[in-house]
């Protein structure tokens, strides 16, 4: 059960990483510029989401590895 919860958290944040990457790619194109007058702020928000999610993924991966080594 604990492993399933950790895997769910990891999957959630992997999706957030993919979403942030996709959003940054859109903002790099002219299509995204018209909708966001503060383009730097919008990209910064996506970078923060990306960084936070990567940190959580790393932590969960470490916990999952620790759980496997404990048995």
mmCIF file as Biopython writes it, N, C-alpha, C and O atoms, coordinates in Angstrom:
data_model
#
loop_
_atom_site.group_PDB
_atom_site.id
_atom_site.type_symbol
_atom_site.label_atom_id
_atom_site.label_alt_id
_atom_site.label_comp_id
_atom_site.label_asym_id
_atom_site.label_entity_id
_atom_site.label_seq_id
_atom_site.pdbx_PDB_ins_code
_atom_site.Cartn_x
_atom_site.Cartn_y
_atom_site.Cartn_z
_atom_site.occupancy
_atom_site.B_iso_or_equiv
_atom_site.auth_seq_id
_atom_site.auth_asym_id
_atom_site.pdbx_PDB_model_num
ATOM 1   N N  . UNK A ? 1  ? 0.825  -1.196 0.000   1.0 0.0 1  A 1 
ATOM 2   C CA . UNK A ? 1  ? 0.000  0.000  0.000   1.0 0.0 1  A 1 
ATOM 3   C C  . UNK A ? 1  ? 0.868  1.259  0.000   1.0 0.0 1  A 1 
ATOM 4   O O  . UNK A ? 1  ? 0.615  2.181  -0.775  1.0 0.0 1  A 1 
ATOM 5   N N  . UNK A ? 2  ? 1.886  1.307  0.858   1.0 0.0 2  A 1 
ATOM 6   C CA . UNK A ? 2  ? 2.748  2.478  0.923   1.0 0.0 2  A 1 
ATOM 7   C C  . UNK A ? 2  ? 3.440  2.697  -0.425  1.0 0.0 2  A 1 
ATOM 8   O O  . UNK A ? 2  ? 3.570  3.831  -0.887  1.0 0.0 2  A 1 
ATOM 9   N N  . UNK A ? 3  ? 3.878  1.617  -1.041  1.0 0.0 3  A 1 
ATOM 10  C CA . UNK A ? 3  ? 4.537  1.721  -2.334  1.0 0.0 3  A 1 
ATOM 11  C C  . UNK A ? 3  ? 3.578  2.284  -3.380  1.0 0.0 3  A 1 
ATOM 12  O O  . UNK A ? 3  ? 3.981  3.103  -4.205  1.0 0.0 3  A 1 
ATOM 13  N N  . UNK A ? 4  ? 2.324  1.860  -3.359  1.0 0.0 4  A 1 
ATOM 14  C CA . UNK A ? 4  ? 1.334  2.362  -4.310  1.0 0.0 4  A 1 
ATOM 15  C C  . UNK A ? 4  ? 1.114  3.867  -4.131  1.0 0.0 4  A 1 
ATOM 16  O O  . UNK A ? 4  ? 0.979  4.596  -5.114  1.0 0.0 4  A 1 
ATOM 17  N N  . UNK A ? 5  ? 1.078  4.326  -2.895  1.0 0.0 5  A 1 
ATOM 18  C CA . UNK A ? 5  ? 0.908  5.753  -2.634  1.0 0.0 5  A 1 
ATOM 19  C C  . UNK A ? 5  ? 2.099  6.548  -3.163  1.0 0.0 5  A 1 
ATOM 20  O O  . UNK A ? 5  ? 1.924  7.597  -3.784  1.0 0.0 5  A 1 
ATOM 21  N N  . UNK A ? 6  ? 3.289  6.055  -2.920  1.0 0.0 6  A 1 
ATOM 22  C CA . UNK A ? 6  ? 4.492  6.728  -3.406  1.0 0.0 6  A 1 
ATOM 23  C C  . UNK A ? 6  ? 4.544  6.739  -4.930  1.0 0.0 6  A 1 
ATOM 24  O O  . UNK A ? 6  ? 4.928  7.741  -5.534  1.0 0.0 6  A 1 
ATOM 25  N N  . UNK A ? 7  ? 4.159  5.633  -5.547  1.0 0.0 7  A 1 
ATOM 26  C CA . UNK A ? 7  ? 4.128  5.566  -7.009  1.0 0.0 7  A 1 
ATOM 27  C C  . UNK A ? 7  ? 3.115  6.559  -7.577  1.0 0.0 7  A 1 
ATOM 28  O O  . UNK A ? 7  ? 3.361  7.171  -8.617  1.0 0.0 7  A 1 
ATOM 29  N N  . UNK A ? 8  ? 1.974  6.721  -6.896  1.0 0.0 8  A 1 
ATOM 30  C CA . UNK A ? 8  ? 0.953  7.672  -7.339  1.0 0.0 8  A 1 
ATOM 31  C C  . UNK A ? 8  ? 1.480  9.105  -7.246  1.0 0.0 8  A 1 
ATOM 32  O O  . UNK A ? 8  ? 1.254  9.912  -8.149  1.0 0.0 8  A 1 
ATOM 33  N N  . UNK A ? 9  ? 2.169  9.415  -6.173  1.0 0.0 9  A 1 
ATOM 34  C CA . UNK A ? 9  ? 2.764  10.746 -6.019  1.0 0.0 9  A 1 
ATOM 35  C C  . UNK A ? 9  ? 3.791  10.986 -7.114  1.0 0.0 9  A 1 
ATOM 36  O O  . UNK A ? 9  ? 3.835  12.064 -7.708  1.0 0.0 9  A 1 
ATOM 37  N N  . UNK A ? 10 ? 4.612  9.988  -7.377  1.0 0.0 10 A 1 
ATOM 38  C CA . UNK A ? 10 ? 5.639  10.107 -8.417  1.0 0.0 10 A 1 
ATOM 39  C C  . UNK A ? 10 ? 4.999  10.341 -9.789  1.0 0.0 10 A 1 
ATOM 40  O O  . UNK A ? 10 ? 5.447  11.202 -10.545 1.0 0.0 10 A 1 
ATOM 41  N N  . UNK A ? 11 ? 3.964  9.584  -10.102 1.0 0.0 11 A 1 
ATOM 42  C CA . UNK A ? 11 ? 3.282  9.723  -11.392 1.0 0.0 11 A 1 
ATOM 43  C C  . UNK A ? 11 ? 2.641  11.106 -11.528 1.0 0.0 11 A 1 
ATOM 44  O O  . UNK A ? 11 ? 2.681  11.713 -12.598 1.0 0.0 11 A 1 
ATOM 45  N N  . UNK A ? 12 ? 2.058  11.591 -10.451 1.0 0.0 12 A 1 
ATOM 46  C CA . UNK A ? 12 ? 1.440  12.921 -10.459 1.0 0.0 12 A 1 
ATOM 47  C C  . UNK A ? 12 ? 2.473  13.990 -10.812 1.0 0.0 12 A 1 
ATOM 48  O O  . UNK A ? 12 ? 2.202  14.878 -11.620 1.0 0.0 12 A 1 
ATOM 49  N N  . UNK A ? 13 ? 3.639  13.903 -10.214 1.0 0.0 13 A 1 
ATOM 50  C CA . UNK A ? 13 ? 4.653  14.926 -10.445 1.0 0.0 13 A 1 
ATOM 51  C C  . UNK A ? 13 ? 5.387  14.725 -11.774 1.0 0.0 13 A 1 
ATOM 52  O O  . UNK A ? 13 ? 5.900  15.686 -12.347 1.0 0.0 13 A 1 
ATOM 53  N N  . UNK A ? 14 ? 5.439  13.497 -12.260 1.0 0.0 14 A 1 
ATOM 54  C CA . UNK A ? 14 ? 5.971  13.282 -13.610 1.0 0.0 14 A 1 
ATOM 55  C C  . UNK A ? 14 ? 5.067  13.975 -14.631 1.0 0.0 14 A 1 
ATOM 56  O O  . UNK A ? 14 ? 5.551  14.547 -15.608 1.0 0.0 14 A 1 
ATOM 57  N N  . UNK A ? 15 ? 3.757  13.920 -14.400 1.0 0.0 15 A 1 
ATOM 58  C CA . UNK A ? 15 ? 2.816  14.599 -15.285 1.0 0.0 15 A 1 
ATOM 59  C C  . UNK A ? 15 ? 2.990  16.117 -15.209 1.0 0.0 15 A 1 
ATOM 60  O O  . UNK A ? 15 ? 2.905  16.807 -16.225 1.0 0.0 15 A 1 
ATOM 61  N N  . UNK A ? 16 ? 3.234  16.632 -14.003 1.0 0.0 16 A 1 
ATOM 62  C CA . UNK A ? 16 ? 3.458  18.069 -13.848 1.0 0.0 16 A 1 
ATOM 63  C C  . UNK A ? 16 ? 4.726  18.514 -14.579 1.0 0.0 16 A 1 
ATOM 64  O O  . UNK A ? 16 ? 4.765  19.601 -15.155 1.0 0.0 16 A 1 
ATOM 65  N N  . UNK A ? 17 ? 5.761  17.674 -14.554 1.0 0.0 17 A 1 
ATOM 66  C CA . UNK A ? 17 ? 7.002  17.982 -15.268 1.0 0.0 17 A 1 
ATOM 67  C C  . UNK A ? 17 ? 6.731  18.061 -16.767 1.0 0.0 17 A 1 
ATOM 68  O O  . UNK A ? 17 ? 7.178  18.995 -17.432 1.0 0.0 17 A 1 
ATOM 69  N N  . UNK A ? 18 ? 6.007  17.093 -17.292 1.0 0.0 18 A 1 
ATOM 70  C CA . UNK A ? 18 ? 5.676  17.094 -18.720 1.0 0.0 18 A 1 
ATOM 71  C C  . UNK A ? 18 ? 4.826  18.309 -19.088 1.0 0.0 18 A 1 
ATOM 72  O O  . UNK A ? 18 ? 5.018  18.913 -20.143 1.0 0.0 18 A 1 
ATOM 73  N N  . UNK A ? 19 ? 3.890  18.659 -18.214 1.0 0.0 19 A 1 
ATOM 74  C CA . UNK A ? 19 ? 3.035  19.821 -18.464 1.0 0.0 19 A 1 
ATOM 75  C C  . UNK A ? 19 ? 3.859  21.112 -18.470 1.0 0.0 19 A 1 
ATOM 76  O O  . UNK A ? 19 ? 3.664  21.970 -19.332 1.0 0.0 19 A 1 
ATOM 77  N N  . UNK A ? 20 ? 4.760  21.245 -17.526 1.0 0.0 20 A 1 
ATOM 78  C CA . UNK A ? 20 ? 5.604  22.439 -17.464 1.0 0.0 20 A 1 
ATOM 79  C C  . UNK A ? 20 ? 6.481  22.553 -18.705 1.0 0.0 20 A 1 
ATOM 80  O O  . UNK A ? 20 ? 6.623  23.635 -19.274 1.0 0.0 20 A 1 
ATOM 81  N N  . UNK A ? 21 ? 7.069  21.435 -19.120 1.0 0.0 21 A 1 
ATOM 82  C CA . UNK A ? 21 ? 7.891  21.445 -20.342 1.0 0.0 21 A 1 
ATOM 83  C C  . UNK A ? 21 ? 7.069  21.875 -21.552 1.0 0.0 21 A 1 
ATOM 84  O O  . UNK A ? 21 ? 7.518  22.687 -22.361 1.0 0.0 21 A 1 
ATOM 85  N N  . UNK A ? 22 ? 5.881  21.332 -21.667 1.0 0.0 22 A 1 
ATOM 86  C CA . UNK A ? 22 ? 5.013  21.667 -22.800 1.0 0.0 22 A 1 
ATOM 87  C C  . UNK A ? 22 ? 4.639  23.147 -22.767 1.0 0.0 22 A 1 
ATOM 88  O O  . UNK A ? 22 ? 4.654  23.814 -23.802 1.0 0.0 22 A 1 
ATOM 89  N N  . UNK A ? 23 ? 4.307  23.657 -21.596 1.0 0.0 23 A 1 
ATOM 90  C CA . UNK A ? 23 ? 3.950  25.066 -21.478 1.0 0.0 23 A 1 
ATOM 91  C C  . UNK A ? 23 ? 5.119  25.972 -21.839 1.0 0.0 23 A 1 
ATOM 92  O O  . UNK A ? 23 ? 4.934  26.975 -22.528 1.0 0.0 23 A 1 
ATOM 93  N N  . UNK A ? 24 ? 6.304  25.635 -21.389 1.0 0.0 24 A 1 
ATOM 94  C CA . UNK A ? 24 ? 7.489  26.429 -21.723 1.0 0.0 24 A 1 
ATOM 95  C C  . UNK A ? 24 ? 7.718  26.429 -23.227 1.0 0.0 24 A 1 
ATOM 96  O O  . UNK A ? 24 ? 8.048  27.461 -23.811 1.0 0.0 24 A 1 
ATOM 97  N N  . UNK A ? 25 ? 7.542  25.268 -23.855 1.0 0.0 25 A 1 
ATOM 98  C CA . UNK A ? 25 ? 7.695  25.193 -25.321 1.0 0.0 25 A 1 
ATOM 99  C C  . UNK A ? 25 ? 6.683  26.084 -26.038 1.0 0.0 25 A 1 
ATOM 100 O O  . UNK A ? 25 ? 7.014  26.724 -27.036 1.0 0.0 25 A 1 
ATOM 101 N N  . UNK A ? 26 ? 5.458  26.126 -25.532 1.0 0.0 26 A 1 
ATOM 102 C CA . UNK A ? 26 ? 4.436  26.980 -26.139 1.0 0.0 26 A 1 
ATOM 103 C C  . UNK A ? 26 ? 4.805  28.446 -25.955 1.0 0.0 26 A 1 
ATOM 104 O O  . UNK A ? 26 ? 4.672  29.243 -26.884 1.0 0.0 26 A 1 
ATOM 105 N N  . UNK A ? 27 ? 5.268  28.802 -24.764 1.0 0.0 27 A 1 
ATOM 106 C CA . UNK A ? 27 ? 5.629  30.192 -24.492 1.0 0.0 27 A 1 
ATOM 107 C C  . UNK A ? 27 ? 6.795  30.657 -25.364 1.0 0.0 27 A 1 
ATOM 108 O O  . UNK A ? 27 ? 6.924  31.850 -25.638 1.0 0.0 27 A 1 
ATOM 109 N N  . UNK A ? 28 ? 7.634  29.736 -25.795 1.0 0.0 28 A 1 
ATOM 110 C CA . UNK A ? 28 ? 8.764  30.083 -26.654 1.0 0.0 28 A 1 
ATOM 111 C C  . UNK A ? 28 ? 8.312  30.453 -28.066 1.0 0.0 28 A 1 
ATOM 112 O O  . UNK A ? 28 ? 9.051  31.098 -28.810 1.0 0.0 28 A 1 
ATOM 113 N N  . UNK A ? 29 ? 7.128  30.052 -28.421 1.0 0.0 29 A 1 
ATOM 114 C CA . UNK A ? 29 ? 6.600  30.346 -29.758 1.0 0.0 29 A 1 
ATOM 115 C C  . UNK A ? 29 ? 5.713  31.587 -29.682 1.0 0.0 29 A 1 
ATOM 116 O O  . UNK A ? 29 ? 5.242  31.951 -28.604 1.0 0.0 29 A 1 
ATOM 117 N N  . UNK A ? 30 ? 5.494  32.208 -30.770 1.0 0.0 30 A 1 
ATOM 118 C CA . UNK A ? 30 ? 4.702  33.441 -30.795 1.0 0.0 30 A 1 
ATOM 119 C C  . UNK A ? 30 ? 3.253  33.224 -30.396 1.0 0.0 30 A 1 
ATOM 120 O O  . UNK A ? 30 ? 2.577  34.178 -30.013 1.0 0.0 30 A 1 
ATOM 121 N N  . UNK A ? 31 ? 2.760  32.000 -30.474 1.0 0.0 31 A 1 
ATOM 122 C CA . UNK A ? 31 ? 1.373  31.706 -30.120 1.0 0.0 31 A 1 
ATOM 123 C C  . UNK A ? 31 ? 1.104  32.060 -28.664 1.0 0.0 31 A 1 
ATOM 124 O O  . UNK A ? 31 ? 0.041  32.594 -28.347 1.0 0.0 31 A 1 
ATOM 125 N N  . UNK A ? 32 ? 2.044  31.772 -27.776 1.0 0.0 32 A 1 
ATOM 126 C CA . UNK A ? 32 ? 1.827  32.001 -26.352 1.0 0.0 32 A 1 
ATOM 127 C C  . UNK A ? 32 ? 2.045  33.421 -25.909 1.0 0.0 32 A 1 
ATOM 128 O O  . UNK A ? 32 ? 1.612  33.783 -24.816 1.0 0.0 32 A 1 
ATOM 129 N N  . UNK A ? 33 ? 2.691  34.238 -26.697 1.0 0.0 33 A 1 
ATOM 130 C CA . UNK A ? 33 ? 3.057  35.580 -26.266 1.0 0.0 33 A 1 
ATOM 131 C C  . UNK A ? 33 ? 1.844  36.487 -26.101 1.0 0.0 33 A 1 
ATOM 132 O O  . UNK A ? 33 ? 1.767  37.229 -25.122 1.0 0.0 33 A 1 
ATOM 133 N N  . UNK A ? 34 ? 0.906  36.447 -27.022 1.0 0.0 34 A 1 
ATOM 134 C CA . UNK A ? 34 ? -0.254 37.321 -26.962 1.0 0.0 34 A 1 
ATOM 135 C C  . UNK A ? 34 ? -1.113 37.121 -25.730 1.0 0.0 34 A 1 
ATOM 136 O O  . UNK A ? 34 ? -1.744 38.066 -25.258 1.0 0.0 34 A 1 
ATOM 137 N N  . UNK A ? 35 ? -1.147 35.926 -25.209 1.0 0.0 35 A 1 
ATOM 138 C CA . UNK A ? 35 ? -1.986 35.613 -24.059 1.0 0.0 35 A 1 
ATOM 139 C C  . UNK A ? 35 ? -1.321 35.959 -22.739 1.0 0.0 35 A 1 
ATOM 140 O O  . UNK A ? 35 ? -2.007 36.028 -21.720 1.0 0.0 35 A 1 
ATOM 141 N N  . UNK A ? 36 ? -0.036 36.177 -22.714 1.0 0.0 36 A 1 
ATOM 142 C CA . UNK A ? 36 ? 0.699  36.418 -21.478 1.0 0.0 36 A 1 
ATOM 143 C C  . UNK A ? 36 ? 1.592  37.648 -21.619 1.0 0.0 36 A 1 
ATOM 144 O O  . UNK A ? 36 ? 2.710  37.568 -22.127 1.0 0.0 36 A 1 
ATOM 145 N N  . UNK A ? 37 ? 1.072  38.792 -21.156 1.0 0.0 37 A 1 
ATOM 146 C CA . UNK A ? 37 ? 1.902  39.988 -21.257 1.0 0.0 37 A 1 
ATOM 147 C C  . UNK A ? 37 ? 3.168  39.895 -20.402 1.0 0.0 37 A 1 
ATOM 148 O O  . UNK A ? 37 ? 4.184  40.508 -20.730 1.0 0.0 37 A 1 
ATOM 149 N N  . UNK A ? 38 ? 3.110  39.133 -19.310 1.0 0.0 38 A 1 
ATOM 150 C CA . UNK A ? 38 ? 4.287  38.914 -18.471 1.0 0.0 38 A 1 
ATOM 151 C C  . UNK A ? 38 ? 4.857  37.540 -18.796 1.0 0.0 38 A 1 
ATOM 152 O O  . UNK A ? 38 ? 4.736  36.601 -18.009 1.0 0.0 38 A 1 
ATOM 153 N N  . UNK A ? 39 ? 5.472  37.436 -19.953 1.0 0.0 39 A 1 
ATOM 154 C CA . UNK A ? 39 ? 5.986  36.151 -20.432 1.0 0.0 39 A 1 
ATOM 155 C C  . UNK A ? 39 ? 7.058  35.591 -19.513 1.0 0.0 39 A 1 
ATOM 156 O O  . UNK A ? 39 ? 7.084  34.389 -19.247 1.0 0.0 39 A 1 
ATOM 157 N N  . UNK A ? 40 ? 7.946  36.455 -19.026 1.0 0.0 40 A 1 
ATOM 158 C CA . UNK A ? 40 ? 9.009  35.999 -18.126 1.0 0.0 40 A 1 
ATOM 159 C C  . UNK A ? 40 ? 8.393  35.405 -16.866 1.0 0.0 40 A 1 
ATOM 160 O O  . UNK A ? 40 ? 8.826  34.349 -16.405 1.0 0.0 40 A 1 
ATOM 161 N N  . UNK A ? 41 ? 7.400  36.064 -16.310 1.0 0.0 41 A 1 
ATOM 162 C CA . UNK A ? 41 ? 6.735  35.552 -15.109 1.0 0.0 41 A 1 
ATOM 163 C C  . UNK A ? 41 ? 6.039  34.228 -15.356 1.0 0.0 41 A 1 
ATOM 164 O O  . UNK A ? 41 ? 6.073  33.331 -14.513 1.0 0.0 41 A 1 
ATOM 165 N N  . UNK A ? 42 ? 5.405  34.106 -16.521 1.0 0.0 42 A 1 
ATOM 166 C CA . UNK A ? 42 ? 4.709  32.864 -16.863 1.0 0.0 42 A 1 
ATOM 167 C C  . UNK A ? 42 ? 5.695  31.707 -16.998 1.0 0.0 42 A 1 
ATOM 168 O O  . UNK A ? 42 ? 5.433  30.604 -16.517 1.0 0.0 42 A 1 
ATOM 169 N N  . UNK A ? 43 ? 6.829  31.961 -17.653 1.0 0.0 43 A 1 
ATOM 170 C CA . UNK A ? 43 ? 7.839  30.912 -17.808 1.0 0.0 43 A 1 
ATOM 171 C C  . UNK A ? 43 ? 8.463  30.592 -16.451 1.0 0.0 43 A 1 
ATOM 172 O O  . UNK A ? 43 ? 8.722  29.427 -16.146 1.0 0.0 43 A 1 
ATOM 173 N N  . UNK A ? 44 ? 8.705  31.616 -15.639 1.0 0.0 44 A 1 
ATOM 174 C CA . UNK A ? 44 ? 9.269  31.383 -14.310 1.0 0.0 44 A 1 
ATOM 175 C C  . UNK A ? 44 ? 8.361  30.496 -13.469 1.0 0.0 44 A 1 
ATOM 176 O O  . UNK A ? 44 ? 8.844  29.616 -12.758 1.0 0.0 44 A 1 
ATOM 177 N N  . UNK A ? 45 ? 7.054  30.716 -13.543 1.0 0.0 45 A 1 
ATOM 178 C CA . UNK A ? 45 ? 6.104  29.861 -12.814 1.0 0.0 45 A 1 
ATOM 179 C C  . UNK A ? 45 ? 6.229  28.409 -13.264 1.0 0.0 45 A 1 
ATOM 180 O O  . UNK A ? 45 ? 6.183  27.494 -12.442 1.0 0.0 45 A 1 
ATOM 181 N N  . UNK A ? 46 ? 6.387  28.202 -14.567 1.0 0.0 46 A 1 
ATOM 182 C CA . UNK A ? 46 ? 6.528  26.838 -15.083 1.0 0.0 46 A 1 
ATOM 183 C C  . UNK A ? 46 ? 7.850  26.214 -14.651 1.0 0.0 46 A 1 
ATOM 184 O O  . UNK A ? 46 ? 7.907  25.019 -14.359 1.0 0.0 46 A 1 
ATOM 185 N N  . UNK A ? 47 ? 8.908  27.011 -14.608 1.0 0.0 47 A 1 
ATOM 186 C CA . UNK A ? 47 ? 10.207 26.509 -14.144 1.0 0.0 47 A 1 
ATOM 187 C C  . UNK A ? 47 ? 10.112 26.116 -12.669 1.0 0.0 47 A 1 
ATOM 188 O O  . UNK A ? 47 ? 10.680 25.103 -12.262 1.0 0.0 47 A 1 
ATOM 189 N N  . UNK A ? 48 ? 9.403  26.905 -11.874 1.0 0.0 48 A 1 
ATOM 190 C CA . UNK A ? 48 ? 9.219  26.570 -10.452 1.0 0.0 48 A 1 
ATOM 191 C C  . UNK A ? 48 ? 8.454  25.257 -10.302 1.0 0.0 48 A 1 
ATOM 192 O O  . UNK A ? 48 ? 8.823  24.397 -9.502  1.0 0.0 48 A 1 
ATOM 193 N N  . UNK A ? 49 ? 7.391  25.116 -11.076 1.0 0.0 49 A 1 
ATOM 194 C CA . UNK A ? 49 ? 6.619  23.869 -11.041 1.0 0.0 49 A 1 
ATOM 195 C C  . UNK A ? 49 ? 7.500  22.695 -11.422 1.0 0.0 49 A 1 
ATOM 196 O O  . UNK A ? 49 ? 7.472  21.650 -10.773 1.0 0.0 49 A 1 
ATOM 197 N N  . UNK A ? 50 ? 8.282  22.872 -12.479 1.0 0.0 50 A 1 
ATOM 198 C CA . UNK A ? 50 ? 9.196  21.825 -12.944 1.0 0.0 50 A 1 
ATOM 199 C C  . UNK A ? 50 ? 10.192 21.456 -11.841 1.0 0.0 50 A 1 
ATOM 200 O O  . UNK A ? 50 ? 10.372 20.277 -11.537 1.0 0.0 50 A 1 
ATOM 201 N N  . UNK A ? 51 ? 10.831 22.452 -11.248 1.0 0.0 51 A 1 
ATOM 202 C CA . UNK A ? 51 ? 11.865 22.209 -10.240 1.0 0.0 51 A 1 
ATOM 203 C C  . UNK A ? 51 ? 11.280 21.541 -8.995  1.0 0.0 51 A 1 
ATOM 204 O O  . UNK A ? 51 ? 11.866 20.599 -8.462  1.0 0.0 51 A 1 
ATOM 205 N N  . UNK A ? 52 ? 10.136 22.021 -8.537  1.0 0.0 52 A 1 
ATOM 206 C CA . UNK A ? 52 ? 9.501  21.433 -7.359  1.0 0.0 52 A 1 
ATOM 207 C C  . UNK A ? 52 ? 9.106  19.985 -7.618  1.0 0.0 52 A 1 
ATOM 208 O O  . UNK A ? 52 ? 9.307  19.117 -6.769  1.0 0.0 52 A 1 
ATOM 209 N N  . UNK A ? 53 ? 8.552  19.733 -8.775  1.0 0.0 53 A 1 
ATOM 210 C CA . UNK A ? 53 ? 8.136  18.366 -9.105  1.0 0.0 53 A 1 
ATOM 211 C C  . UNK A ? 53 ? 9.327  17.436 -9.250  1.0 0.0 53 A 1 
ATOM 212 O O  . UNK A ? 53 ? 9.268  16.287 -8.815  1.0 0.0 53 A 1 
ATOM 213 N N  . UNK A ? 54 ? 10.410 17.915 -9.856  1.0 0.0 54 A 1 
ATOM 214 C CA . UNK A ? 54 ? 11.613 17.086 -9.977  1.0 0.0 54 A 1 
ATOM 215 C C  . UNK A ? 54 ? 12.179 16.748 -8.593  1.0 0.0 54 A 1 
ATOM 216 O O  . UNK A ? 54 ? 12.651 15.635 -8.365  1.0 0.0 54 A 1 
ATOM 217 N N  . UNK A ? 55 ? 12.128 17.706 -7.682  1.0 0.0 55 A 1 
ATOM 218 C CA . UNK A ? 55 ? 12.604 17.462 -6.323  1.0 0.0 55 A 1 
ATOM 219 C C  . UNK A ? 55 ? 11.755 16.390 -5.638  1.0 0.0 55 A 1 
ATOM 220 O O  . UNK A ? 55 ? 12.286 15.514 -4.955  1.0 0.0 55 A 1 
ATOM 221 N N  . UNK A ? 56 ? 10.458 16.462 -5.822  1.0 0.0 56 A 1 
ATOM 222 C CA . UNK A ? 56 ? 9.563  15.460 -5.228  1.0 0.0 56 A 1 
ATOM 223 C C  . UNK A ? 56 ? 9.787  14.094 -5.865  1.0 0.0 56 A 1 
ATOM 224 O O  . UNK A ? 56 ? 9.812  13.084 -5.162  1.0 0.0 56 A 1 
ATOM 225 N N  . UNK A ? 57 ? 9.949  14.049 -7.177  1.0 0.0 57 A 1 
ATOM 226 C CA . UNK A ? 57 ? 10.216 12.781 -7.864  1.0 0.0 57 A 1 
ATOM 227 C C  . UNK A ? 57 ? 11.494 12.150 -7.321  1.0 0.0 57 A 1 
ATOM 228 O O  . UNK A ? 57 ? 11.532 10.948 -7.060  1.0 0.0 57 A 1 
ATOM 229 N N  . UNK A ? 58 ? 12.531 12.953 -7.150  1.0 0.0 58 A 1 
ATOM 230 C CA . UNK A ? 58 ? 13.798 12.434 -6.615  1.0 0.0 58 A 1 
ATOM 231 C C  . UNK A ? 58 ? 13.623 11.883 -5.201  1.0 0.0 58 A 1 
ATOM 232 O O  . UNK A ? 58 ? 14.158 10.826 -4.867  1.0 0.0 58 A 1 
ATOM 233 N N  . UNK A ? 59 ? 12.872 12.607 -4.377  1.0 0.0 59 A 1 
ATOM 234 C CA . UNK A ? 59 ? 12.645 12.162 -3.005  1.0 0.0 59 A 1 
ATOM 235 C C  . UNK A ? 59 ? 11.841 10.864 -2.964  1.0 0.0 59 A 1 
ATOM 236 O O  . UNK A ? 59 ? 12.167 9.950  -2.206  1.0 0.0 59 A 1 
ATOM 237 N N  . UNK A ? 60 ? 10.808 10.788 -3.768  1.0 0.0 60 A 1 
ATOM 238 C CA . UNK A ? 60 ? 9.977  9.577  -3.802  1.0 0.0 60 A 1 
ATOM 239 C C  . UNK A ? 60 ? 10.787 8.397  -4.331  1.0 0.0 60 A 1 
ATOM 240 O O  . UNK A ? 60 ? 10.677 7.288  -3.808  1.0 0.0 60 A 1 
ATOM 241 N N  . UNK A ? 61 ? 11.584 8.622  -5.344  1.0 0.0 61 A 1 
ATOM 242 C CA . UNK A ? 61 ? 12.434 7.560  -5.890  1.0 0.0 61 A 1 
ATOM 243 C C  . UNK A ? 61 ? 13.387 7.048  -4.815  1.0 0.0 61 A 1 
ATOM 244 O O  . UNK A ? 61 ? 13.600 5.843  -4.683  1.0 0.0 61 A 1 
ATOM 245 N N  . UNK A ? 62 ? 13.952 7.967  -4.057  1.0 0.0 62 A 1 
ATOM 246 C CA . UNK A ? 62 ? 14.844 7.577  -2.960  1.0 0.0 62 A 1 
ATOM 247 C C  . UNK A ? 62 ? 14.102 6.756  -1.912  1.0 0.0 62 A 1 
ATOM 248 O O  . UNK A ? 62 ? 14.623 5.756  -1.418  1.0 0.0 62 A 1 
ATOM 249 N N  . UNK A ? 63 ? 12.889 7.176  -1.573  1.0 0.0 63 A 1 
ATOM 250 C CA . UNK A ? 63 ? 12.085 6.424  -0.606  1.0 0.0 63 A 1 
ATOM 251 C C  . UNK A ? 63 ? 11.729 5.036  -1.129  1.0 0.0 63 A 1 
ATOM 252 O O  . UNK A ? 63 ? 11.781 4.055  -0.387  1.0 0.0 63 A 1 
ATOM 253 N N  . UNK A ? 64 ? 11.370 4.958  -2.396  1.0 0.0 64 A 1 
ATOM 254 C CA . UNK A ? 64 ? 11.040 3.657  -2.984  1.0 0.0 64 A 1 
ATOM 255 C C  . UNK A ? 64 ? 12.254 2.732  -2.981  1.0 0.0 64 A 1 
ATOM 256 O O  . UNK A ? 64 ? 12.128 1.543  -2.689  1.0 0.0 64 A 1 
ATOM 257 N N  . UNK A ? 65 ? 13.419 3.270  -3.302  1.0 0.0 65 A 1 
ATOM 258 C CA . UNK A ? 65 ? 14.642 2.461  -3.268  1.0 0.0 65 A 1 
ATOM 259 C C  . UNK A ? 65 ? 14.965 2.015  -1.846  1.0 0.0 65 A 1 
ATOM 260 O O  . UNK A ? 65 ? 15.414 0.889  -1.635  1.0 0.0 65 A 1 
ATOM 261 N N  . UNK A ? 66 ? 14.742 2.884  -0.879  1.0 0.0 66 A 1 
ATOM 262 C CA . UNK A ? 66 ? 14.982 2.549  0.517   1.0 0.0 66 A 1 
ATOM 263 C C  . UNK A ? 66 ? 14.044 1.427  0.965   1.0 0.0 66 A 1 
ATOM 264 O O  . UNK A ? 66 ? 14.453 0.503  1.670   1.0 0.0 66 A 1 
ATOM 265 N N  . UNK A ? 67 ? 12.780 1.522  0.545   1.0 0.0 67 A 1 
ATOM 266 C CA . UNK A ? 67 ? 11.808 0.493  0.886   1.0 0.0 67 A 1 
ATOM 267 C C  . UNK A ? 67 ? 12.224 -0.866 0.318   1.0 0.0 67 A 1 
ATOM 268 O O  . UNK A ? 67 ? 12.091 -1.886 0.995   1.0 0.0 67 A 1 
ATOM 269 N N  . UNK A ? 68 ? 12.720 -0.886 -0.902  1.0 0.0 68 A 1 
ATOM 270 C CA . UNK A ? 68 ? 13.135 -2.135 -1.539  1.0 0.0 68 A 1 
ATOM 271 C C  . UNK A ? 68 ? 14.373 -2.716 -0.865  1.0 0.0 68 A 1 
ATOM 272 O O  . UNK A ? 68 ? 14.498 -3.935 -0.744  1.0 0.0 68 A 1 
ATOM 273 N N  . UNK A ? 69 ? 15.279 -1.860 -0.428  1.0 0.0 69 A 1 
ATOM 274 C CA . UNK A ? 69 ? 16.490 -2.328 0.231   1.0 0.0 69 A 1 
ATOM 275 C C  . UNK A ? 69 ? 16.226 -2.847 1.639   1.0 0.0 69 A 1 
ATOM 276 O O  . UNK A ? 69 ? 17.002 -3.647 2.161   1.0 0.0 69 A 1 
ATOM 277 N N  . UNK A ? 70 ? 15.133 -2.397 2.259   1.0 0.0 70 A 1 
ATOM 278 C CA . UNK A ? 70 ? 14.804 -2.782 3.631   1.0 0.0 70 A 1 
ATOM 279 C C  . UNK A ? 70 ? 14.314 -4.212 3.727   1.0 0.0 70 A 1 
ATOM 280 O O  . UNK A ? 70 ? 14.359 -4.818 4.797   1.0 0.0 70 A 1 
ATOM 281 N N  . UNK A ? 71 ? 13.843 -4.760 2.603   1.0 0.0 71 A 1 
ATOM 282 C CA . UNK A ? 71 ? 13.297 -6.125 2.654   1.0 0.0 71 A 1 
ATOM 283 C C  . UNK A ? 71 ? 14.340 -7.149 2.464   1.0 0.0 71 A 1 
ATOM 284 O O  . UNK A ? 71 ? 14.043 -8.343 2.480   1.0 0.0 71 A 1 
#
